[in-house]
């Protein structure tokens, strides 16, 4: 589907995305799937926030409107991070294909792989941070938003945490190729902390959602 691949995968139909992801083509891969999951989380958060309106939710509307705007912006950011992940993978594959006939070639190739791995790590790390921000917003308003759509609020949290976990795996696979061991260690520390925060926030949101469903 070369014509299809000229456009952003966020412009594809769902069927086309699934077909491309299931094909032997390496992209869209895990990074794009994680970004799409995060975008779906943001779409659910935005929907529920926009449904939190009217006299019954007058006290929550300012918060809900802010979250709806933030979630809409997050969707745009997810698309950009998906594109960055695909571009980074392309750069990594180009680095792998560099000649290695001489010792100089080998050193050039090694440096190029390390630089490409760094770029390929940055996009999923940014997605993890975005997912954490989304989960913070979901936790903030879990007791405020429209109860009639509260299950979708929980689904947003589950998707956001799953996206963060998926992005972390995408980042982890690149760390051994980094030239700077201290940079790799810093990425690992930051990623583990961010993912742990996402898990805690997701658990808090889902607990709040289940509590409101039981009312």
C-alpha positions in Angstrom: 0.0 0.0 0.0 2.6 2.5 -1.1 0.1 5.3 -1.8 -1.5 4.7 1.7 1.9 5.0 3.4 2.4 8.4 1.9 -0.2 9.8 4.3 -0.1 9.8 8.1 -1.3 6.5 9.5 -3.8 8.5 11.6 -5.5 9.3 8.3 -5.9 5.7 7.4 -9.1 3.7 8.0 -9.1 1.4 11.0 -9.0 -1.6 8.6 -6.0 -0.2 6.7 -4.1 0.4 9.9 -4.8 -3.1 11.1 -3.8 -4.6 7.8 -0.5 -2.6 7.7 0.3 -3.4 11.3 -0.3 -7.1 10.7 1.8 -7.2 7.5 5.5 -8.1 7.2 6.3 -4.4 7.0 8.1 -3.2 10.2 6.1 0.0 10.3 3.6 0.8 11.7 5.1 -1.2 14.6 4.9 -1.1 18.4 5.7 2.6 18.7 2.8 3.6 16.4 0.4 1.2 18.1 1.3 2.7 21.4 0.7 6.2 20.1 -2.6 5.1 18.7 -3.6 3.6 22.0 -2.7 6.8 23.7 -4.7 8.8 21.2 -7.7 6.5 21.8 -7.3 7.1 25.6 -7.3 10.9 25.0 -10.4 10.6 22.8 -12.3 8.8 25.5 -11.2 11.4 28.1 -12.2 14.2 25.8 -15.6 12.7 25.1 -16.5 12.2 28.8 -15.2 15.7 29.7 -17.4 17.2 27.0 -20.3 15.3 28.3 -19.8 16.8 31.7 -22.0 19.8 31.1 -25.3 21.3 32.1 -26.6 22.5 35.5 -25.9 19.2 37.2 -22.1 19.5 36.5 -21.9 23.3 36.8 -19.1 23.1 39.4 -17.1 20.7 37.3 -17.4 22.4 33.9 -14.3 24.5 34.1 -12.1 21.5 34.9 -13.9 19.4 32.3 -13.5 22.0 29.6 -9.7 22.3 30.4 -9.3 18.5 30.3 -11.2 18.3 27.0 -8.9 20.8 25.4 -5.8 19.1 26.8 -7.0 15.7 25.6 -7.6 17.1 22.1 -4.1 18.5 22.1 -2.8 15.1 23.3 -4.3 13.4 20.2 -2.4 15.8 17.9 0.8 15.1 19.9 0.2 11.3 19.7 0.1 11.6 15.9 3.4 13.6 15.9 5.1 11.0 18.1 3.9 8.2 15.9 5.4 9.9 12.9 8.6 10.5 14.9 8.8 6.8 15.8 8.4 5.7 12.2 11.0 8.2 11.0 13.4 7.1 13.8 13.0 3.5 12.8 13.9 4.4 9.2 17.0 6.2 10.4 18.0 3.2 12.5 17.6 0.8 9.5 19.7 3.2 7.4 22.4 3.1 10.0 22.4 -0.7 10.1 22.8 -0.7 6.3 26.0 1.3 6.3 29.1 -0.4 5.0 31.5 -2.2 7.4 34.3 -3.3 5.1 37.0 -1.3 6.9 37.7 -0.4 10.5 36.8 3.2 9.7 33.5 2.0 8.2 32.8 0.0 11.3 33.4 2.9 13.6 31.2 5.2 11.5 28.5 2.6 11.4 28.7 2.1 15.1 28.4 5.8 15.8 25.4 6.1 13.4 23.6 3.2 15.1 24.1 4.8 18.5 22.8 8.2 17.3 19.8 6.5 15.6 19.1 4.5 18.7 19.1 7.7 20.8 16.6 9.3 18.4 14.5 6.1 18.4 14.4 6.2 22.3 13.3 9.8 22.6 9.9 9.4 20.9 8.5 6.6 23.1 9.9 8.3 26.2 8.0 11.4 25.2 4.9 9.3 24.8 5.3 7.8 28.3 5.5 11.4 29.7 2.3 12.3 27.7 0.5 9.3 29.0 1.4 10.2 32.6 0.1 13.7 32.1 -3.2 12.3 30.7 -3.5 9.9 33.7 -3.0 12.8 36.1 -5.9 14.6 34.5 -8.0 11.5 34.6 -7.3 11.0 38.2 -7.9 14.6 39.0 -11.5 14.6 37.6 -12.5 11.0 38.3 -15.0 12.1 40.9 -16.3 15.0 38.9 -17.1 13.9 35.4 -20.4 12.6 34.1 -21.3 9.4 35.9 -23.3 8.2 32.9 -20.1 7.9 30.9 -17.8 7.0 33.8 -16.9 3.6 32.3 -15.3 5.4 29.4 -13.2 7.4 31.8 -11.9 4.2 33.2 -11.2 2.8 29.7 -9.2 6.0 29.0 -7.0 5.3 32.0 -6.5 1.6 31.0 -5.6 2.6 27.5 -3.2 5.3 28.6 -1.4 3.0 31.0 -1.2 0.3 28.4 0.2 2.8 25.9 2.8 3.9 28.4 3.9 0.3 29.1 4.1 -0.4 25.3 6.1 2.8 24.7 8.5 1.7 27.5 9.1 -1.6 25.8 9.8 0.3 22.5 12.3 2.5 24.4 13.9 -0.4 26.2 14.9 -2.3 23.1 17.0 0.6 22.0 19.0 1.1 25.2 21.7 -1.5 24.5 22.6 0.3 21.3 23.3 3.7 23.0 26.9 4.7 23.1 26.6 6.5 26.4 26.0 4.0 29.2 25.1 6.8 31.6 22.5 8.1 29.2 21.1 4.6 28.9 21.0 4.3 32.7 19.2 7.7 33.0 16.6 6.6 30.4 16.0 3.4 32.3 15.6 5.1 35.7 13.3 7.8 34.2 11.2 5.2 32.3 10.8 2.9 35.3 9.7 5.9 37.5 7.3 7.2 34.8 5.7 3.8 34.2 5.3 3.1 37.9 3.6 6.5 38.2 1.3 5.6 35.3 0.4 2.3 37.0 -0.5 4.0 40.3 -2.6 6.6 38.5 -4.4 4.0 36.5 -5.2 2.0 39.6 -6.5 5.1 41.3 -8.7 6.1 38.3 -10.1 2.6 37.9 -10.8 2.3 41.6 -12.7 5.6 41.5 -14.6 4.5 38.5 -15.7 1.3 40.0 -16.7 3.1 43.2 -18.9 5.4 41.2 -20.4 2.5 39.2 -21.4 0.9 42.5 -23.4 3.9 43.7 
